[in-house]
Amino acid sequence: MTEALNTFAKIVRQLDPQKRENLSGDIAIVTSALAAPATDVMRQCGDDFWGECKQFPKGDWRYEVGSNDTVLGYWDWVVHQAEANEVPLKSLTAPKKTETNRPRLR
C-alpha cells in the first residue's frame, strides 16, 4: 500500500499549487483510504486522533507539509516514515505526557 501512496504523492506534487489547493479535501480522502495502517498506529500511540508518535513528531510532519514535501495526513505520514526508515510499525509509541506539544485544556 505504501507504493500506492508514494505514487499518488508524486502525482499530486506534479500538480500546480492552485490545483493542489482545490483538491486538498479529495487528496485527504484518497490517502486515508489507501493508508488503513494509520488507524492502527494511531491507536497504538495513545488512541487519540490529535495525539502524536514519539518517533516521528508532528513538528517534522508540519515542516514537510509547509515545504510541500507531503500531502499526507499526520498518521498516514507516520506510517510512511516508519516504512521508509525500516522502523517496525509495532514499535511506534506515544510520547510521555510531559513530552507532548499538545496544549492543555483547563
C-alpha positions as CSV (number, residue, x, y, z in Angstrom):
1,M,0.0,0.0,0.0
2,T,2.9,2.3,0.6
3,E,3.9,2.1,-3.0
4,A,0.4,3.3,-4.0
5,L,0.7,6.2,-1.5
6,N,4.2,7.1,-2.9
7,T,2.9,7.1,-6.5
8,F,-0.2,9.2,-5.5
9,A,2.0,11.7,-3.7
10,K,4.3,12.0,-6.7
11,I,1.4,12.7,-9.0
12,V,0.0,15.3,-6.6
13,R,3.3,17.1,-6.2
14,Q,3.4,17.5,-10.0
15,L,0.1,19.5,-10.0
16,D,0.4,23.2,-9.9
17,P,-0.2,24.7,-6.4
18,Q,-3.7,26.0,-7.3
19,K,-4.9,22.6,-8.4
20,R,-3.4,21.0,-5.3
21,E,-5.3,23.5,-3.1
22,N,-8.5,22.9,-4.9
23,L,-8.1,19.1,-4.5
24,S,-6.9,19.1,-0.9
25,G,-10.1,17.6,0.5
26,D,-10.2,14.8,-2.1
27,I,-6.5,14.2,-1.6
28,A,-7.1,13.6,2.2
29,I,-9.9,11.2,1.5
30,V,-7.8,9.1,-1.0
31,T,-4.7,9.0,1.2
32,S,-6.8,7.9,4.2
33,A,-8.4,5.2,2.2
34,L,-5.1,3.9,1.0
35,A,-3.4,4.0,4.4
36,A,-5.6,1.9,6.7
37,P,-2.5,1.0,8.8
38,A,-2.5,4.6,10.0
39,T,-5.6,3.8,12.2
40,D,-3.7,1.0,13.9
41,V,-0.7,3.2,14.5
42,M,-2.9,6.0,15.9
43,R,-4.4,3.5,18.4
44,Q,-1.0,2.2,19.3
45,C,0.2,5.7,20.0
46,G,-2.4,6.6,22.6
47,D,-5.7,6.1,20.6
48,D,-6.0,9.9,20.1
49,F,-6.6,11.4,16.7
50,W,-4.9,14.6,17.9
51,G,-2.0,12.6,19.5
52,E,1.5,12.1,18.4
53,C,4.0,9.4,17.7
54,K,7.2,9.8,19.7
55,Q,9.5,8.5,16.9
56,F,8.0,10.9,14.2
57,P,6.9,14.1,15.9
58,K,4.3,16.5,14.4
59,G,6.8,19.2,14.1
60,D,8.7,17.2,11.4
61,W,5.4,16.5,9.6
62,R,4.4,20.2,9.7
63,Y,7.8,21.1,8.2
64,E,7.2,18.7,5.3
65,V,3.7,20.0,4.8
66,G,4.9,23.6,4.8
67,S,7.6,22.7,2.3
68,N,5.0,20.9,0.0
69,D,7.0,17.7,0.5
70,T,3.9,15.7,1.6
71,V,0.2,15.8,1.1
72,L,-0.3,13.0,3.7
73,G,-2.2,13.5,6.9
74,Y,-0.2,13.1,10.1
75,W,-0.9,9.5,10.8
76,D,-0.5,8.4,7.2
77,W,2.8,10.3,7.2
78,V,3.9,8.4,10.3
79,V,3.3,5.1,8.6
80,H,5.1,6.2,5.5
81,Q,8.1,7.5,7.6
82,A,8.3,4.3,9.6
83,E,8.3,2.1,6.5
84,A,10.8,4.3,4.6
85,N,13.1,4.2,7.6
86,E,12.5,0.4,8.2
87,V,11.0,1.0,11.6
88,P,8.5,-1.7,12.6
89,L,5.0,-0.2,13.0
90,K,4.5,-2.3,16.1
91,S,7.5,-0.5,17.8
92,L,5.9,3.0,17.5
93,T,4.8,4.6,20.7
94,A,3.2,7.8,22.1
95,P,5.4,10.4,23.8
96,K,5.2,10.6,27.6
97,K,2.7,13.1,28.8
98,T,5.5,15.6,29.6
99,E,6.9,15.2,26.0
100,T,3.8,16.2,24.1
101,N,3.5,19.6,22.4
102,R,-0.3,19.5,22.7
103,P,-1.8,22.4,24.7
104,R,-3.6,21.5,27.9
105,L,-7.2,22.5,28.3
106,R,-8.3,23.7,31.7
